[in-house]
Amino acid sequence: MAGRPAAPVQILPPNAVLIPAAVAQQKLGPFQLRLMLDDDMHPQLEWHAARGLLKNSFDCPLCAIPCSFVAQHDTQDGWRWKCRQCHQRHSVREGSFFKSKVPLGKLVWFLFSWATEIPLHHVTWQLTLSPRTAVDWGNFIRDICAEDVRRNLRQLGGFDNNGQPIVVEIDESYFFRRKFHRGRRVNGLCMMEVVPDRTAQTLVPLIQQWCLPGTHIISDGWAAYSNLTQLNGGVYLHDVVVHQDNFVDPLHPEKNANCVVNSALPDNCSTRTYVNLCGRSATKDTSID
């Protein structure tokens, strides 16, 4: 008489696991995420494993053999990894950043809500989370994004796909409150760096480091920027907007410093001098992705 079939050692077949490029191309919205509201955890675990959010297989740390993927309905996620040799059990969340008592489905909805800038108090109410849990997860996600930016720094400007110079707005600021009593979150490719002073000897090397040849630079009338068109044999275009007069050139609206002037620092930022660079389209006043 045949015994019971052996438990699987994977959540789903390896060929069903998506490569990172395929995950990045996916468009997700509330309709696609409705699966996270289902009480059946197995489809949710498959969804996570297919996108690399959970391990698709797990080796026992003591025995170094693949664990079985077994149902255990008295646990939060309904399934666990179980070693066939030492019988130790491990959470399906092992090795992921989902180590939390919050249900997986709620965490995915929280990530979606954070990425789409839904106000935190709305998310807290909709997902029935405690305010402290919501704040902790918001800070955690922000830290992950900040680390990703630090690891993948990119130069700004250069030319777009049509061969047109990409605009990079540059401004130096002494932050202790919102500049000009203005401030909002801006989209696009930006960088900010602490500097000891606002001299040309400090600012020009940063411009050369972060702005690609061909960049159309827009700045205020600070003297340190006066020779930008002469750098490296004239690889940059340069226009000036005098903030005391206006933030948008009345004759040429595409010449403006709205992006960088309106960008705001975190509320807990210390009092320092920063140089800000924000990239946007060469043909219209929108940020580039």
C-alpha positions in Angstrom: 0.0 0.0 0.0 1.5 3.3 -1.0 2.1 5.9 1.7 1.2 9.5 1.6 3.0 11.6 -1.0 6.0 13.5 0.3 5.4 17.1 1.2 6.8 19.6 -1.3 10.0 21.4 -0.6 9.0 24.5 -2.6 6.1 26.8 -2.5 5.7 26.7 -6.3 7.8 25.3 -9.2 11.1 27.1 -9.7 10.1 28.1 -13.3 7.1 30.0 -11.8 9.5 32.4 -9.9 9.8 35.7 -11.8 13.1 37.3 -12.6 13.5 40.8 -11.1 13.1 42.5 -14.5 9.7 40.8 -15.0 8.7 41.9 -11.5 9.7 45.5 -12.2 7.5 45.5 -15.3 4.4 44.5 -13.5 1.6 47.0 -13.0 -0.1 46.5 -9.6 -3.2 48.2 -8.4 -6.1 47.5 -6.0 -7.7 45.0 -8.5 -4.5 43.0 -8.8 -4.0 43.0 -5.0 -7.5 41.8 -4.1 -5.9 38.4 -3.6 -4.5 39.7 -0.3 -8.0 40.0 1.1 -8.6 36.2 0.7 -8.6 34.0 3.7 -6.8 31.2 1.8 -3.2 31.8 2.6 -1.7 29.4 0.0 -2.4 31.7 -3.1 -0.9 34.6 -1.1 2.3 32.7 -0.3 2.6 31.7 -4.0 2.2 35.3 -5.0 5.0 36.4 -2.6 7.3 33.6 -3.6 6.8 34.2 -7.3 8.1 37.8 -6.7 11.0 37.0 -4.4 9.3 38.5 -1.4 9.4 35.1 0.4 11.8 32.3 0.0 10.5 29.6 -2.4 12.5 27.0 -0.6 14.2 26.8 2.8 17.2 24.8 4.1 17.2 23.7 7.7 20.0 25.7 9.4 20.9 22.7 11.6 20.7 19.8 9.1 21.4 21.7 5.9 18.7 19.9 4.0 15.6 21.3 2.2 12.6 21.7 4.6 9.2 20.5 3.6 6.4 23.0 3.0 3.6 21.9 5.3 0.2 23.2 6.3 -0.1 24.3 9.9 -3.4 26.1 10.4 -2.8 27.2 14.0 -0.1 29.6 12.7 -0.6 33.1 11.4 0.4 32.3 7.8 -1.2 28.8 7.7 2.0 27.1 6.5 5.5 26.4 7.8 8.8 25.0 6.8 9.5 21.7 8.6 12.8 19.8 8.6 12.3 16.1 7.8 15.3 15.2 9.9 15.2 17.2 13.1 11.5 18.2 12.8 12.2 21.8 13.6 9.6 24.2 12.2 10.4 27.6 10.7 8.2 30.5 9.7 7.6 31.0 5.9 8.8 34.6 6.6 12.3 33.5 7.5 14.8 35.5 5.5 12.3 38.2 4.5 11.6 41.7 5.8 8.1 40.6 6.7 9.0 39.5 10.2 6.1 40.9 12.0 2.8 39.9 13.6 0.9 41.9 11.0 -0.7 39.6 8.4 1.1 39.4 5.1 -1.9 40.7 3.1 -2.0 43.8 5.3 1.7 44.4 4.9 1.4 44.3 1.1 -1.5 46.7 1.2 0.6 49.0 3.5 3.5 48.9 1.0 1.1 49.8 -1.9 -0.5 52.6 0.1 2.9 54.0 1.1 4.1 53.9 -2.5 1.0 55.7 -3.8 1.2 58.3 -1.0 -2.0 57.5 0.7 -2.0 59.5 4.0 -0.8 57.4 6.9 -3.9 58.0 9.1 -6.1 56.7 6.3 -4.0 53.5 5.9 -4.0 53.0 9.7 -7.8 53.2 9.8 -8.4 51.1 6.6 -6.0 48.3 7.7 -7.0 48.5 11.4 -3.3 48.9 12.4 -2.1 50.6 15.6 -0.6 54.1 14.9 2.7 52.9 16.3 2.8 49.9 14.0 2.0 52.1 11.0 4.7 54.7 11.9 7.3 51.9 12.5 6.6 50.3 9.1 6.6 53.7 7.3 10.0 54.5 8.8 11.3 51.0 8.0 10.3 51.3 4.3 11.8 54.8 4.1 15.1 53.5 5.5 15.1 50.7 2.9 14.5 53.2 0.1 17.2 55.5 1.4 19.7 52.7 1.5 18.8 51.7 -2.1 19.4 55.3 -3.2 22.8 55.3 -1.5 23.8 52.1 -3.2 22.6 53.1 -6.7 23.6 56.7 -7.1 23.2 58.1 -10.6 24.4 61.1 -12.4 21.9 63.7 -13.5 21.2 65.5 -16.8 22.9 64.8 -20.1 20.6 64.3 -23.2 17.1 62.7 -23.4 16.0 60.2 -26.0 15.4 63.0 -28.5 18.8 64.4 -28.1 17.6 67.4 -26.2 19.6 68.7 -23.1 18.0 67.6 -19.8 17.4 70.4 -17.3 19.0 70.1 -13.9 18.1 72.8 -11.3 20.8 73.7 -8.8 20.4 75.6 -5.6 22.4 75.9 -2.4 20.4 76.3 0.9 21.0 76.9 4.6 18.3 74.7 6.1 16.8 75.4 9.4 13.2 75.9 8.2 11.4 75.8 4.9 13.1 78.1 2.4 10.9 81.1 1.5 8.2 79.4 3.7 7.6 77.0 0.9 8.0 73.3 0.6 6.5 70.1 -0.9 7.6 66.7 -2.0 8.9 66.6 -5.6 9.2 63.7 -7.9 12.1 62.9 -10.3 15.8 62.3 -9.9 17.3 64.5 -7.2 20.4 64.5 -5.0 21.4 66.6 -2.0 24.8 66.9 -0.3 26.1 68.6 2.8 28.8 71.2 1.9 31.1 73.2 4.2 30.5 76.4 2.3 29.1 77.9 -0.9 32.2 78.8 -2.7 33.0 77.9 -6.3 35.8 75.7 -5.1 33.3 73.6 -3.3 30.2 73.7 -5.6 31.8 73.4 -9.0 33.5 70.0 -8.4 30.1 68.6 -7.2 28.4 69.9 -10.4 31.1 68.2 -12.5 30.7 65.0 -10.5 26.9 64.7 -10.7 25.9 66.5 -14.0 26.6 64.7 -17.3 28.0 66.6 -20.3 25.2 68.3 -22.2 23.2 69.2 -19.2 21.1 72.4 -19.2 21.8 73.9 -15.7 19.4 76.4 -14.2 20.5 78.2 -11.0 20.1 81.4 -9.1 22.6 84.3 -9.5 25.0 83.1 -6.9 28.6 84.1 -8.0 29.9 80.5 -7.7 27.9 79.5 -10.8 29.2 82.3 -13.0 31.6 80.2 -15.1 29.6 77.0 -15.6 29.5 77.4 -19.4 33.3 77.4 -19.5 33.8 74.1 -17.6 35.4 71.3 -19.5 35.5 73.2 -22.7 31.8 74.3 -22.5 29.9 71.0 -22.0 27.1 72.7 -20.0 24.3 75.1 -20.9 23.5 77.6 -18.1 20.6 79.9 -17.4 20.0 82.1 -14.4 16.7 82.8 -12.5 17.0 85.5 -9.9 14.9 84.4 -7.0 14.5 88.0 -5.7 12.6 88.8 -8.9 10.8 85.5 -9.6 11.1 81.7 -9.6 9.9 81.5 -13.3 11.4 83.5 -16.1 8.4 85.6 -17.4 9.6 85.4 -21.0 10.8 81.8 -20.9 8.6 79.8 -18.5 10.7 76.7 -19.1 13.5 78.5 -17.2 12.5 78.1 -13.6 13.7 76.8 -10.3 10.4 75.5 -8.9 11.5 71.9 -8.5 14.6 72.5 -6.4 13.2 75.5 -4.4 10.0 73.7 -3.4 11.8 70.5 -2.4 11.6 70.0 1.4 13.9 68.4 3.8 12.7 65.9 6.5 11.3 67.6 9.6 14.1 66.2 11.7 16.9 67.6 9.5 19.7 69.4 11.3 20.8 73.0 10.5 23.4 72.6 7.7 24.2 74.0 4.3 23.1 71.8 1.4 23.5 71.8 -2.3 20.4 70.4 -4.1 20.3 69.1 -7.7 17.0 68.2 -9.3 16.6 66.8 -12.9 13.5 67.4 -15.1 12.5 67.2 -18.7 14.1 69.4 -21.3 10.8 70.3 -23.0 8.3 70.8 -20.2 8.2 71.7 -16.5 7.9 68.2 -15.1 10.3 65.9 -13.3 12.0 63.1 -15.1 11.7 59.5 -13.9 
